[in-house]
Amino acid sequence: MTDERIYLDHAATTPVRPEVLEAMLPYFTQSGYNPSSLHAEGRRARAALDEARDRVAGLLGAQRKEIVFTGNGSEADNLAIFGVARARGGRGARGGHLLSTAIEHPAVLRALDALRDEGWAVSLLAVDRDGLVDPAAFAAALRPDTVLASVMYANNEIGTVEPVARLAAIARERGVLFHTDAIQAAAYLPLDVAALGVDLLSLSAHKFYGPKGVGALYVRDGTPLQPMIGGGGQEFGRRAGTENVAGIVGFATALSMAAGERDAASVRVAGLRNRLERAILASVEGAWINGGGAARLPGTSSASILDVDGEQLLVRLDLEGIAVSGGSACASGALEPSHVIAALSGEPRGRFGTVRFSLGRSTTAEEIDRLIALLPGIVAELRAFSVVPK
Ligand SMILES: Cc1ncc(COP(=O)(O)O)c(C=O)c1O
């Protein structure tokens, strides 16, 4: 064991990069004013806010007024779904239809649950064994009363990249608004909203080396959207509350840095991820990679392993100094897969646990080699001492 920790949980969150922190600091201290104030101090804060919004809009190929900053990515997802449903359906709408997928983040799924309780019809599309949505099935599921379709750009657990541009084009042809949760995708994939053809797109700064607690929703001009937070007229009347100027400056700085490095970072990180996966498949019997047959985010690798409890594996890796996430939201020992893993079609393969390795800027080949060297032994040990009933 060495004292050096290995962080392989970049899909959960990323550390703020130094350049981003530096850009943010003045807005906590000497320039920490309210952008709605009319005095010179307020106008300086407003200028920083406008500049940050313009940068983000530019990176998305959007207009300034189409960017709404929020308190996090979950709020952006909620605003897209509740905002459109309430604006389109009005109060107590019955009979409207919302279409999404079985593998969305809970920020989307719980919003849909709440609308279902209010009388909306909600359909969740199944995915194939790699987690992909079938465009033909998507088209077939659209109804004359469908108001909004929401399909994530890339999945947070397995990294599968969905055919969002194709799905959005189908929705548009049918007059249905299209939202995509691009929160995992933003670090690596192009975000040009015109090329994607989406009406709404969610982002969260802490997934691309920006601060936690700041998200954004792109809302195409003319899209009906009822605010969820009422109050002052901030964010073009779409999200009340004094703006988090430091966080928004950090968001814009981090997103522009990510965009500048996207191609090189993708190639480097995918190389390390592929090396890890080849080694897992070669050295751990009964292992497979979820989503391995689809286009995926370069840094995300979800490995399922037969006869191993994912939580126990996570804890053992943590003791060895390696931070990963579980692919399971189960009570300890239950070996119950998460809603995403459960949605991947295919033959049931027996009892298995799942862990997600997510690589990032700090990940090195040495770190991956250390993980590769440790993993087969830990799996053998867990299998030998497993308390999981067979
Ligand atoms: C795909 C996806 N959507 C939404 C969220 C929620 O974002 P936030 O943590 O900023 O609320 C996350 C974060 O885990 C995510 O990965």
The ligand as an SDF file (V2000), in Angstrom:
LIG
                    3D

 16 16  0  0  0  0  0  0  0  0999 V2000
  -26.6130   12.5650  -15.6960 C   0  0  0  0  0  0  0  0  0  0  0  0
  -26.7510   13.4200  -14.4840 C   0  0  0  0  0  0  0  0  0  0  0  0
  -27.8370   14.2040  -14.3410 N   0  0  0  0  0  0  0  0  0  0  0  0
  -28.0020   14.9960  -13.2780 C   0  0  0  0  0  0  0  0  0  0  0  0
  -27.0730   15.0520  -12.2690 C   0  0  0  0  0  0  0  0  0  0  0  0
  -27.2900   15.9620  -11.1040 C   0  0  0  0  0  0  0  0  0  0  0  0
  -26.4010   17.0450  -11.1220 O   0  0  0  0  0  0  0  0  0  0  0  0
  -26.1030   17.8790   -9.7840 P   0  0  0  0  0  0  0  0  0  0  0  0
  -25.2600   17.0040   -8.9180 O   0  0  0  0  0  0  0  0  0  0  0  0
  -25.3690   19.0970  -10.2290 O   0  0  0  0  0  0  0  0  0  0  0  0
  -27.4160   18.1990   -9.1670 O   0  0  0  0  0  0  0  0  0  0  0  0
  -25.9300   14.2420  -12.3610 C   0  0  0  0  0  0  0  0  0  0  0  0
  -24.9380   14.2380  -11.2560 C   0  0  0  0  0  0  0  0  0  0  0  0
  -24.6500   13.2080  -10.6800 O   0  0  0  0  0  0  0  0  0  0  0  0
  -25.7700   13.4080  -13.5000 C   0  0  0  0  0  0  0  0  0  0  0  0
  -24.7050   12.6150  -13.6220 O   0  0  0  0  0  0  0  0  0  0  0  0
  1  2  1  0
  2  3  1  0
  2 15  2  0
  3  4  2  0
  4  5  1  0
  5  6  1  0
  5 12  2  0
  6  7  1  0
  7  8  1  0
  8  9  2  0
  8 10  1  0
  8 11  1  0
 12 13  1  0
 12 15  1  0
 13 14  2  0
 15 16  1  0
M  END
$$$$
